[in-house]
Each structure stands twice: as structure tokens, then as C-alpha cells.
Amino acid sequence: MMEFTAKQIAELIQGRVEGDENAAVHTFAKIEEGEPGAISFLSNPKYTHFIYETKSSIVLINEDVELEEPVSATLIRVKNAYECVAKLLQFYEQMKPRKTGIDPLASISPKATIGKDVYIGAFAVIGDGAVIGDGTQLYPHVVIGDGVTLGEKCLIYPNVTIYQGCKLGNNVTIHAGSVIGADGFGFAPSTGGYDKIPQIGIVIIEDNVEIGANTCIDRSTMGQTVIHKGVKLDNLIQVAHNCEIGENTVMSAQVGLAGSTKVGSWCMVGGQAGFSGHIHVADKTFVGAQCGVIKDTKGNGESLIGSPAMDPKIFFKAKAIYAKLPDMYRQIAQLQREIEELKQK
């Protein structure tokens, strides 16, 4: 069990200790669920009252927070407690021992190329011509298709399937159950039903991308579906054929992109937002939860909410009127009756 003192942690995150610099911790806990030997953090003012009663040994807290009562925990003052706890969690994760070695129950094509310090779990399958980079980890039941390229230090969790020919960069993380490179949804209506349009392209995923569980990224009809570097996708996201997602864009769960949608860099997309096909979303666009984007966006840091998507100011004005519609309907009906009565007179 790894243990760190307040002094060691403060040096790591450039913080200032208030209290016992030798206070030691070995785990993390939410401030309201604190326990001895745990480190917690306080960044949301709504949780400030918990700092007076938490049992955590150490609490990270912003420099500008003024406390009204004494606290029993040792405090580490930092500029941004939320960012610092993220750094500590990353450091803690890196300290865990990495899995290594190839399980004898894995099925690896003799035509595949396997790098150094690779982990391949039981019942993983690696096809002909696949290339697995140094330090990459493939958990049990992962399927790597023919001709797939994985870069260095990728982390592929159980039951991920990567179809033939797809190319992944370095430090790509894909969580359990995701499917990369399944056929795009391409069918041509015919007199007998629908004729399948072969999907002969690939998926390209660049460096430092993380993809959540059960997310699907379809291969392109021709060319590539591209996820650029630094993108973070949540669970249960659908990216259709020939889409492109720009650098460092983040998307919450259940977002859906129709075919050939192009999303710019540094965009933020809320849960269950949907995008029509063949549209362009400009860089740094904020798309709210359950938003329906049906046309190109303007850019310049635009924010959108509602379906169809619109400026938040217009949306809230419209919502205010929407709530009054029943009363307005009754008023209009009454006015119509009065007008009819006046006409008869």
C-alpha cells in the first residue's frame, strides 16, 4: 500500500501545508465520506460545511477560501484544488504496476508484429498484419482485426473490437465494449428493399484520445472517419461514417453524429446532443445537452441549446412564451368570441 505525507504531496503540487506536515494518507475519499488515512478536496462552495466535520486526514483547498471554524484535518492550500486532485489521481494511477506478458490463451497471428513490453490478455485475438506498439496493453477478449495499427502505450480494455485496417496513434485509451471500424450505415433504396453500400474506408484515431465504454465509431464509406488528437468521448456515443472530430473536443454520453458531420477543435458537447449529417460545427462551439444541431454553426465561441439548436437567449425567451401558451390560447379564443359578438351587433 502506497503512503504519502502532506509534505510530500505539497511538494508535488506546489501547495502550502497548514497543520501536520507528517500527516499520511494512502487513499482518496470525497470530503463528505472522509476517513482517516484519506485525502479529500474542497472546490465547490456548497460542500464547505463538510470541512469542519470530515474525518479525512488531509484536504486540498483553494488559497482564497476563508474558514470560519477550526478544522481537524491537515490542509494543503493550492491555487486550484480541483486541478490538483486530478494531478494526484493521475500520479496515483501511474504508480500502479502495469500488466505485462502475453497470456498463453491469446490468439496471435504469426504475421502480426508485437512491440516491447506489451500485455495481451487471455482470449485476445490479433489478426494478420496487425502492428501493436511498445507498452500497449490489450485486456482479455479484445479483438484486433487484420492490418490494424496500434501505437505505443495504448490501453484497450476487455471486449473492445477494432475492425480491419483501422489506425490508432499513441496513448489511446478505449474502454470496454467499444467498437471501432464497424460498417457505416449505408443502404441504397431499391425495388426489392435496400442494397448495402460496401464501406471500404477506415477509422483513424490520433494520439491521446480516450473513448468511453460501448461507444461506436464507424468506418467510412470511402476515405477515413477521423478522431483527432486529444479528443475525449464518453460512453455510448455514436460516430457515423466519414465524420471528423477536431482536436481536444469533448463529448458527453449518448451524443450522436450522423454521417459526414465535421466537428471543430475545442468544442464541448453535452449529453444526448444530436447532429445532422453533412454539417460543419465551428471550433470552440458549446453544444448543450439534448441539443439538436441541424445546420452549420457560426463559430466565434457560439453557444447552442434546444432542438433545433439556437442561441440560449432566444431559447429562454421562447421557453418563457411557451409556458404561457395555454393562457394565451384562452385569451385569443375569448377575443374571437367578443369580435364575433361585435360583428353580430
C-alpha positions, 0 to 999 in steps of 0.5 A, a space after each residue: 500500500 502506497 503512503 504519502 505525507 502532506 509534505 510530500 504531496 505539497 511538494 508535488 503540487 506546489 501547495 502550502 501545508 497548514 497543520 501536520 506536515 507528517 500527516 499520511 494518507 494512502 487513499 482518496 475519499 470525497 470530503 463528505 465520506 472522509 476517513 482517516 488515512 484519506 485525502 479529500 478536496 474542497 472546490 465547490 462552495 456548497 460542500 464547505 460545511 463538510 470541512 469542519 466535520 470530515 474525518 479525512 486526514 488531509 484536504 486540498 483547498 483553494 488559497 482564497 477560501 476563508 474558514 470560519 471554524 477550526 478544522 481537524 484535518 491537515 490542509 494543503 492550500 493550492 491555487 486550484 484544488 480541483 486541478 490538483 486532485 486530478 494531478 494526484 489521481 493521475 500520479 496515483 494511477 501511474 504508480 500502479 504496476 502495469 500488466 505485462 506478458 502475453 497470456 498463453 490463451 491469446 490468439 496471435 497471428 504469426 504475421 502480426 508484429 508485437 512491440 516491447 513490453 506489451 500485455 495481451 490478455 487471455 482470449 485476445 485475438 490479433 489478426 494478420 498484419 496487425 502492428 501493436 506498439 511498445 507498452 500497449 496493453 490489450 485486456 482479455 477478449 479484445 479483438 484486433 482485426 487484420 492490418 490494424 495499427 496500434 501505437 505505443 502505450 495504448 490501453 484497450 480494455 476487455 471486449 473492445 473490437 477494432 475492425 480491419 485496417 483501422 489506425 490508432 496513434 499513441 496513448 489511446 485509451 478505449 474502454 470496454 465494449 467499444 467498437 471501432 471500424 464497424 460498417 457505416 450505415 449505408 443502404 441504397 433504396 431499391 425495388 426489392 428493399 435496400 442494397 448495402 453500400 460496401 464501406 471500404 474506408 477506415 477509422 483513424 484515431 490520433 494520439 491521446 484520445 480516450 473513448 468511453 465504454 460501448 461507444 461506436 465509431 464507424 468506418 467510412 464509406 470511402 476515405 477515413 472517419 477521423 478522431 483527432 488528437 486529444 479528443 475525449 468521448 464518453 460512453 455510448 456515443 455514436 460516430 457515423 461514417 466519414 465524420 471528423 472530430 477536431 482536436 481536444 473536443 469533448 463529448 458527453 454520453 449518448 451524443 450522436 453524429 450522423 454521417 459526414 458531420 465535421 466537428 471543430 477543435 475545442 468544442 464541448 458537447 453535452 449529453 444526448 446532443 444530436 447532429 445532422 449529417 453533412 454539417 460543419 460545427 465551428 471550433 470552440 462551439 458549446 453544444 448543450 445537452 439534448 441539443 439538436 444541431 441541424 445546420 452549420 454553426 457560426 463559430 466565434 465561441 457560439 453557444 447552442 441549446 434546444 432542438 433545433 439548436 439556437 442561441 440560449 437567449 432566444 431559447 429562454 425567451 421562447 421557453 418563457 412564451 411557451 409556458 404561457 401558451 395555454 393562457 394565451 390560447 384562452 385569451 385569443 379564443 375569448 377575443 374571437 368570441 367578443 369580435 364575433 359578438 361585435 360583428 353580430 351587433 
